[in-house]
């Protein structure tokens, strides 16, 4: 028996979210690693930052949280996203041609990827050629049994049908939200219910899981074995929703790696995301025991 933690990596953007209250460290892949680590992973964020003051501050912020990382330093500016909150919902303007658009393929990345039990990646970090080539090559160097979690995470116009098909071809898990599904339906000519649409992706890209999140309403996870888990989104007092989807992904991934059932992993993901919504920013401190928001919500529904 071994207590060795699963090795979980994220490939992609790391940046400063420039919100009205100031700047917060973030980026979907590093948010994912923060929450995977908090839930029991040996997690590593792989990205790039500039040789500038924002890069120094971002590196310090990552180290302060205890997130392990390989953050390359290059001559491009450190990534940033200007964020405007509308009723707690973020609207993003993401600066182009920054450090994380130029992640280089290096031997230390190759060595780490070959040990990985799970890798998270998305469409945004592949918007420019250098990072695209590095990320796609690293995915192909992972072991066959590695869980490859594709959180499409569409932002602005930083995607194409060709890129999505390419990234789905390497995935074992596909996560998208209800707005992204609306966008993908005409792109791929998909009809039918949301569940049938998820099944279409599973069948056409040989996926183990397809995850559909619908914000404040529900989330559904389909498994290759035919199992389906659907849970309501608990009602909580929202501080902001930054990082909530990434926390869902991080919690789900590590729970699956730790051998939990689909229902258990899904429940952990929903409760983690609900907690993050009650906190400011994507990297909140965890409570000693995560509240069971689903149980509270179900009890309240029953009482009514």
N, C-alpha and C positions, 0 to 999 in steps of 0.2 A: 504493500500500500504506500502511496505517496500523497503528500499534501501540496504538491506542486500546482501552482496556479496556472490556468490556461493563459497562453500568450495571445493578446489581442492587439492588433495594430489598426491605425487609421492612416490613410493616404490622402493628402489634400490641403485645403486652405487653412491658414491660421491668420488671424487679423484682429484689428481693433474695431469693435462696434462703437461708432461715434454717436451715442444717443444724447438726447437733450441734457441729461444729468451729468454727462461727462463721458469718458471712454471706458469700455469694458472689453476684456480679452475674450475672444470667441472664434467662431468658425465651426461649422457643423462637425467635421471630423474630430477636432480636438475636444469639442463638447461630448461627442460620443465616447472618447477615451476616458474623459473625466468620470463619466457615469459607469462605464464598464469597470473601471478601476475601483470605484466606490462600492461596486457590487461583487467584487472578488476576482477581478482579472489582474494579470500582470500586463498592464497596458502601456503602449508606446504611441505617441503622436509623431508622425513623419511629415515634415513640411519644410518651409524655408522662410527666413526673415531677412530684412535688410541690415546692412552695416550702418545703422542709423540709431538715433535716440529711441524712436518708437520700437525698433527691434530689440534694443537693450531692455526696455521696459516690458516688452512682451515676454522675453526670455525669463526675466525676473518673476513675472506674474505666473508663468507656467511652473517654474521651480517652486514657488511659494505654495502652490496647491498640491505639490507632490506628484504631478503628472510627469511620467518619464517621457523623454522625447529625443528625437534626432532632428534638430532644427538647423538646417544648413544656413550659412550666412553668404549672401551674394550681393552684387552691386546694385540690385533693383530696390526700390523703396519697400518698406514693410507694408503689408496689406492693410487696408482699412475699408470699412463699409459705413457709409453715412446712413443712420437709421432714424426714421421718424415714426413715433408711436401714435397710432390712431386707436383710441380705446384699448390700449394695451397690446394691440396687434402691430408687429413691426413691418414697416415698408423700407426696402433696402435699395441703396445706390452703391454698387460695388465698384471700387476703383480698379481699372484695368492695368495690365502689364506691370505687376508687382512681384515681389520676391517669390511668393508661392506659385506663380505662373512658370517658374524656372527651377523646379526641383530636379536635381541631377541624379542620374543613375550611378550609384556608387556601390562598392563591394560591401560596406557595412549594411546598406539597405537590403541587398540581395541576401546576405547571411541571416538577417533578422526575419525577412519574409519566409525563408525556408523553414524557420522554426514556428511560424505563426499557426495558431489554432483557428483564428478568425481574422479577417481583414475587412474593414469598412472603407467604402469609397463612394464618390458621387459624380455628378456631371459637371459641376462648376469648376473643379480643379483641372478638368481636361479641356478648358476653353482655349488654351494656347498649346502649341505643338510640343514644347520641351516637357512640361509636366504631363501632358497626355501620354507621350511616348514612355516616360519613366513609369507612370502608374500602370499602364497596360502591360508593359514588360514584366513588372513586378508581380502582377496578378498571375501571369502565365508561369512564373517561377515558383508559385506557392504549391504546396503539396495537394494531391487530388482530394484528400479528405478535409482540407481547410474550408471553413465556412466563409464564403465570400459575400458580404452583405452590401448590396447595392441600394443605397438610399439616394434616389434620383435627385431630390432636392433642387428642383428647377428654380433658377433665379434669372429674371430678366430674359435676355435672348441668348444666354450662354449654354445653348444645347442645339442638337439637331437629331433628326430621326436616325441618321447613320451612327452618330455617337451613342445614342441610347441602345440601338441594336448591338453595337460592338460591346458595350458594357454589360448588357444583359447576357450576352453569350458566355461571359466569364463568371456570372453570378450563380450562387446557390440560393440566395435570399433576395427578394425584391420588395422594397418598401416605397410606397407612394401615398399621397394624400388624395382626398376627393377632388380638389381643384386640378391636380396633376392628371388624374384619371380622365377628367373632362377634356383636357388638352390632348391626351394620348389617344382617345377614342377615334377621332377622325384621322389622326396621323397613321394609325394602324388599321383603320377600317373595322373597328370593334363595335359590335352591337350587343344587346341583351342587358341583363341586370348587372349591377356592380360585381356581384359574386361570379357571374358568368365571365365578366371581363377579366377578373383576377385569374380565373381558371384558364382563360385564353393565354395569358402570359405564362402561367405555370406549364401548360402543355407545349407551347411553342418554343420555350427556352429551357425546358427541362429543369425547373426550379424545385427546391425542397420546400420553400415557404414563399407565399406572397402575403404582404401585410398592407392593408388599406386602413388609413386613419382618416377620421372625419371630424377633426377638431373637437368641438364641445359636445358632439353627439355620440359617437361610438368608434370602435375600431374592430376590425375583423382580420383574422389570420387563417389562411388556408394552408394545409400541409399536403405534401405529396401523397400521403397514405389515405387521403380523403377526409381527415379530421378537420373540423372547422371550429374556431373559437371566436365568439362575438361578445364584446363587453361594452356596456354603456360608459361614457365619459363621466366620471363623478363631478358633481357641482362643487366647486371650491371658490374661495375668495381669491381672485386673480390679481397678482402683482404685475406680472407680465408673462408672455408666453415664449420669451427668448430661450431657446435650448430645450423646450419641452419635447419636441419630436426626437431630438438627438438623445435625450435621456431615456425615452421609450426604447430606442434602438439599442443603446448600450446595455440597459437592464435585460432586455429580451435576449440579446446575444449571449451574455455571460451565463444567464440561467439555462439556456439550451445547452451550452458547453458543459455546464455542471450537472447535466443529466436530468433537469427538471422536465416535467410534462409540458405539453403545449399550453394547457390551461394555466399551470403554475407560472410559466415564463411570461405568458400574456398578462396575467394578473399583476406580477411584479412590475412589468413595463408600464401598465396603466397607473398603478399607484405611484411609481417613481415620477412619471410625467405630471401627475396631478400635484405632487409635492412641489416640483420645480415651478409650476405655475403660481404657487402661493408665495414664492420667493423672488427677490430681485436678481436678475441676471441668470446666466446659464450654469454657473459653478457654485451653487449654494453649499454651505456646510450641511451634512446629513444629520438627522436626529439619531439618537441611539437605536430607536426602533422606528421603522418607517410606518406611518399611519396606514391603516387599511381603509382607504377612502371608498373603495368599492363596497365593502361590508357596511360602512356607514350609509352610503347612498341606497343600497338595497334595503336596509332596515327602515330608512326614512320613506322609501317608496311603499313598503309593506304597510307602514303605519298610516299612510294616507289612503 
